Each structure stands twice: as structure tokens, then as C-alpha cells.
């Protein structure tokens, strides 16, 4: 594709085609953001899962959302290498480790989320907060699969 070509999706986002689907999704997002987790952490979780899944639309949205919540370029550039980067708290690292494990479930033998990763997350977050993080991971993976299937271009707004 050359620079003058604007990519288009194969079809409209299914959540927009079926209005009742979007109602349910919006309800899940509202509940998730009321779960007591800092929005910056939820945005980091969203960005990391989207990077893993190669969803350009969601990576773009994740960076945009994180910046709205005050994230720095320095931290955003380092999310893919969060283990080595000095910019993240232990709480954020626990959320990112949980994100990777729950997103890469087919890459493991044994438990999808090993006890070590789960226990570290549970040491930093309450059950309500873990629920919000798990919902963010699941919803991000949900949208990653939709967007990569329909080839939703980065920068799309609904």
C-alpha cells in the first residue's frame, strides 16, 4: 500500500452492526472502569494485549487513551519491553504479566495463568480490581480479534 492509499475495513465493526452488542459492551466497560483500578493501568493492559495480538487499530487506540490519562511517551514506548524498562511500578508489572499470560493462553502448556503470575497480581489488587483487569484483558482480546478479522485500520473512530 502506498502513502496515498487509505485502508478501509472489510466491513463495519460487528458491534456497530448489531446495536444490542454495543449496549452490552458499553455496560462491561462502565463496570470495568468502576472496579477501582487506575485508568492508566487499564490502558497499559489494553495496549500490551493489543501489541501481542498485532491489532494496529487497538494499539493506536491504546496509545491515544493512555495519553488522555496522562501517560508519557517514554513509558508508552517501553510497554512492549516492560520487564527490562525501569519506568513501571510493581503493581503495573503484575498487571502486565497477567495480561501477557491471559492473552497468550495457547503458548503455554499447563495452566494458562501460572500461580506465580496470579499470586503476584493478587498481592497488588483486590478481587474487584482483578475483575476489572481481567475484563479489560478479555475485552481487548475480543476487539483485537474483531479488528484483525475485519482489517480495521488504525485511527478508526466509531
FIMARGU-976535 format. One record per residue (C-alpha): residue number from 0; residue in one letter; x, y, z. Coordinates in pm, 1 decimal. Layout:
BEGIN
@k:NUM r:A u:X v:Y w:Z
...
END
This chain:
BEGIN
@k:0 r:X u:0.0 v:0.0 w:0.0
@k:1 r:X u:137.3 v:344.8 w:-83.2
@k:2 r:X u:108.4 v:653.8 w:136.5
@k:3 r:X u:-181.2 v:791.3 w:-69.2
@k:4 r:X u:-396.1 v:483.8 w:-11.0
@k:5 r:X u:-629.8 v:498.7 w:286.4
@k:6 r:X u:-707.9 v:149.3 w:409.5
@k:7 r:X u:-1065.6 v:54.0 w:477.2
@k:8 r:X u:-1209.2 v:-226.6 w:681.2
@k:9 r:X u:-1364.3 v:-528.7 w:513.8
@k:10 r:X u:-1694.1 v:-443.5 w:681.7
@k:11 r:X u:-1833.9 v:-230.6 w:962.6
@k:12 r:X u:-1740.6 v:-338.3 w:1311.4
@k:13 r:X u:-1986.5 v:-613.9 w:1412.1
@k:14 r:X u:-2051.1 v:-436.4 w:1742.7
@k:15 r:X u:-2182.0 v:-143.0 w:1538.4
@k:16 r:X u:-2381.0 v:-360.9 w:1300.2
@k:17 r:X u:-2566.4 v:-531.7 w:1586.1
@k:18 r:X u:-2678.8 v:-248.1 w:1819.5
@k:19 r:X u:-2755.4 v:-475.0 w:2114.4
@k:20 r:X u:-2394.7 v:-594.4 w:2108.8
@k:21 r:X u:-2266.3 v:-240.4 w:2166.9
@k:22 r:X u:-2506.8 v:-191.2 w:2459.2
@k:23 r:X u:-2358.5 v:-495.6 w:2632.4
@k:24 r:X u:-2002.0 v:-387.0 w:2558.0
@k:25 r:X u:-2065.4 v:-37.4 w:2694.6
@k:26 r:X u:-2208.9 v:-187.5 w:3012.8
@k:27 r:X u:-1897.7 v:-402.4 w:3057.6
@k:28 r:X u:-1668.6 v:-101.6 w:3006.7
@k:29 r:X u:-1863.4 v:104.9 w:3260.9
@k:30 r:X u:-1838.2 v:-172.7 w:3518.3
@k:31 r:X u:-1468.9 v:-223.3 w:3445.6
@k:32 r:X u:-1382.2 v:143.4 w:3497.2
@k:33 r:X u:-1570.5 v:137.0 w:3828.4
@k:34 r:X u:-1356.3 v:-151.8 w:3954.3
@k:35 r:X u:-1108.0 v:63.4 w:4143.2
@k:36 r:X u:-807.8 v:23.4 w:3909.6
@k:37 r:X u:-623.2 v:335.3 w:3798.7
@k:38 r:X u:-724.3 v:413.0 w:3439.0
@k:39 r:X u:-355.2 v:432.3 w:3346.8
@k:40 r:X u:-311.1 v:66.3 w:3443.1
@k:41 r:X u:-616.6 v:-38.0 w:3244.1
@k:42 r:X u:-479.7 v:149.9 w:2942.4
@k:43 r:X u:-138.9 v:-20.3 w:2978.0
@k:44 r:X u:-316.2 v:-357.6 w:2992.2
@k:45 r:X u:-513.8 v:-271.0 w:2679.2
@k:46 r:X u:-202.5 v:-156.0 w:2495.2
@k:47 r:X u:4.4 v:-462.7 w:2586.5
@k:48 r:X u:-263.8 v:-713.3 w:2482.6
@k:49 r:X u:-311.9 v:-525.0 w:2156.1
@k:50 r:X u:62.4 v:-528.8 w:2088.0
@k:51 r:X u:74.7 v:-903.7 w:2144.3
@k:52 r:X u:-218.9 v:-959.9 w:1909.2
@k:53 r:X u:-86.4 v:-725.6 w:1641.2
@k:54 r:X u:-401.9 v:-515.3 w:1630.0
@k:55 r:X u:-296.5 v:-179.3 w:1487.7
@k:56 r:X u:-637.0 v:-19.3 w:1547.4
@k:57 r:X u:-628.5 v:-115.5 w:1915.9
@k:58 r:X u:-260.8 v:-21.3 w:1960.0
@k:59 r:X u:-344.4 v:319.9 w:1816.5
@k:60 r:X u:-649.2 v:349.2 w:2043.6
@k:61 r:X u:-445.1 v:227.7 w:2340.8
@k:62 r:X u:-176.7 v:490.6 w:2295.8
@k:63 r:X u:-440.5 v:759.7 w:2244.0
@k:64 r:X u:-633.8 v:652.2 w:2553.8
@k:65 r:X u:-322.1 v:624.6 w:2767.6
@k:66 r:X u:-211.5 v:974.9 w:2669.1
@k:67 r:X u:-555.4 v:1109.3 w:2767.1
@k:68 r:X u:-489.5 v:960.2 w:3111.0
@k:69 r:X u:-150.5 v:1131.3 w:3137.5
@k:70 r:X u:87.1 v:860.1 w:3016.4
@k:71 r:X u:425.0 v:977.5 w:2890.7
@k:72 r:X u:574.0 v:889.5 w:2554.6
@k:73 r:X u:870.5 v:742.3 w:2741.2
@k:74 r:X u:653.4 v:484.7 w:2919.1
@k:75 r:X u:436.9 v:413.4 w:2615.3
@k:76 r:X u:742.6 v:342.2 w:2402.2
@k:77 r:X u:859.6 v:91.3 w:2664.3
@k:78 r:X u:539.4 v:-110.3 w:2718.4
@k:79 r:X u:649.8 v:-385.8 w:2479.3
@k:80 r:X u:969.4 v:-423.5 w:2686.5
@k:81 r:X u:817.2 v:-359.7 w:3029.4
@k:82 r:X u:1028.1 v:-628.8 w:3200.7
@k:83 r:X u:1352.7 v:-452.6 w:3112.9
@k:84 r:X u:1231.1 v:-92.0 w:3129.1
@k:85 r:X u:1273.6 v:96.6 w:3458.3
@k:86 r:X u:954.4 v:300.4 w:3417.7
@k:87 r:X u:690.5 v:70.5 w:3566.9
@k:88 r:X u:577.5 v:7.6 w:3924.1
@k:89 r:X u:549.1 v:-339.6 w:4073.4
@k:90 r:X u:170.2 v:-306.0 w:4053.0
@k:91 r:X u:187.6 v:-221.4 w:3682.2
@k:92 r:X u:429.5 v:-507.8 w:3621.9
@k:93 r:X u:189.5 v:-750.4 w:3791.3
@k:94 r:X u:-95.4 v:-628.1 w:3568.3
@k:95 r:X u:120.6 v:-653.7 w:3255.9
@k:96 r:X u:237.5 v:-1006.1 w:3344.5
@k:97 r:X u:-124.4 v:-1112.4 w:3396.5
@k:98 r:X u:-214.0 v:-951.4 w:3063.4
@k:99 r:X u:54.0 v:-1142.9 w:2877.4
@k:100 r:X u:-35.2 v:-1475.6 w:3038.4
@k:101 r:X u:-409.6 v:-1436.3 w:2978.5
@k:102 r:X u:-354.3 v:-1319.1 w:2620.7
@k:103 r:X u:-100.9 v:-1586.4 w:2525.1
@k:104 r:X u:-301.6 v:-1882.6 w:2655.5
@k:105 r:X u:-221.3 v:-2100.6 w:2355.2
@k:106 r:X u:153.1 v:-2050.9 w:2409.8
@k:107 r:X u:163.0 v:-2240.3 w:2738.2
@k:108 r:X u:148.1 v:-2597.5 w:2847.5
@k:109 r:X u:-11.0 v:-2638.2 w:3185.3
@k:110 r:X u:-200.4 v:-2351.2 w:3343.7
@k:111 r:X u:-282.6 v:-2058.9 w:3116.3
@k:112 r:X u:-200.3 v:-1823.1 w:3402.7
@k:113 r:X u:66.3 v:-1976.3 w:3624.4
@k:114 r:X u:21.3 v:-1946.8 w:4001.7
@k:115 r:X u:328.5 v:-1724.3 w:4030.7
@k:116 r:X u:176.5 v:-1464.5 w:3797.0
@k:117 r:X u:-168.0 v:-1491.2 w:3955.5
@k:118 r:X u:-31.1 v:-1462.7 w:4309.9
@k:119 r:X u:173.9 v:-1156.0 w:4221.7
@k:120 r:X u:-133.1 v:-986.3 w:4074.5
@k:121 r:X u:-344.9 v:-1089.4 w:4373.9
@k:122 r:X u:-83.2 v:-936.6 w:4606.4
@k:123 r:X u:-133.0 v:-598.1 w:4439.7
@k:124 r:X u:-504.1 v:-593.2 w:4356.5
@k:125 r:X u:-831.2 v:-669.2 w:4533.3
@k:126 r:X u:-1077.9 v:-915.4 w:4384.5
@k:127 r:X u:-1279.8 v:-623.8 w:4245.7
@k:128 r:X u:-968.7 v:-473.0 w:4087.2
@k:129 r:X u:-860.6 v:-809.5 w:3945.5
@k:130 r:X u:-1208.2 v:-840.8 w:3796.9
@k:131 r:X u:-1165.4 v:-505.8 w:3621.5
@k:132 r:X u:-821.5 v:-603.9 w:3488.2
@k:133 r:X u:-943.6 v:-943.2 w:3367.6
@k:134 r:X u:-1239.4 v:-778.1 w:3194.6
@k:135 r:X u:-1001.8 v:-531.7 w:3025.2
@k:136 r:X u:-782.6 v:-818.1 w:2906.7
@k:137 r:X u:-1084.9 v:-1011.2 w:2778.1
@k:138 r:X u:-1248.0 v:-711.8 w:2607.8
@k:139 r:X u:-920.6 v:-610.0 w:2447.9
@k:140 r:X u:-866.9 v:-962.1 w:2313.3
@k:141 r:X u:-1230.0 v:-957.6 w:2195.1
@k:142 r:X u:-1178.6 v:-635.2 w:1999.6
@k:143 r:X u:-834.3 v:-742.4 w:1876.5
@k:144 r:X u:-993.2 v:-1046.1 w:1716.4
@k:145 r:X u:-1275.3 v:-845.5 w:1561.8
@k:146 r:X u:-1047.5 v:-571.7 w:1432.2
@k:147 r:X u:-783.8 v:-802.2 w:1287.3
@k:148 r:X u:-1052.8 v:-1013.4 w:1119.0
@k:149 r:X u:-1227.0 v:-719.4 w:953.8
@k:150 r:X u:-892.9 v:-539.6 w:898.2
@k:151 r:X u:-995.1 v:-227.7 w:1088.8
@k:152 r:X u:-734.1 v:39.3 w:1012.2
@k:153 r:X u:-551.0 v:229.1 w:1285.1
@k:154 r:X u:-707.5 v:562.4 w:1368.1
@k:155 r:X u:-1064.6 v:447.6 w:1308.2
@k:156 r:X u:-1326.2 v:604.4 w:1530.7
@k:157 r:X u:-1672.9 v:461.7 w:1567.4
END
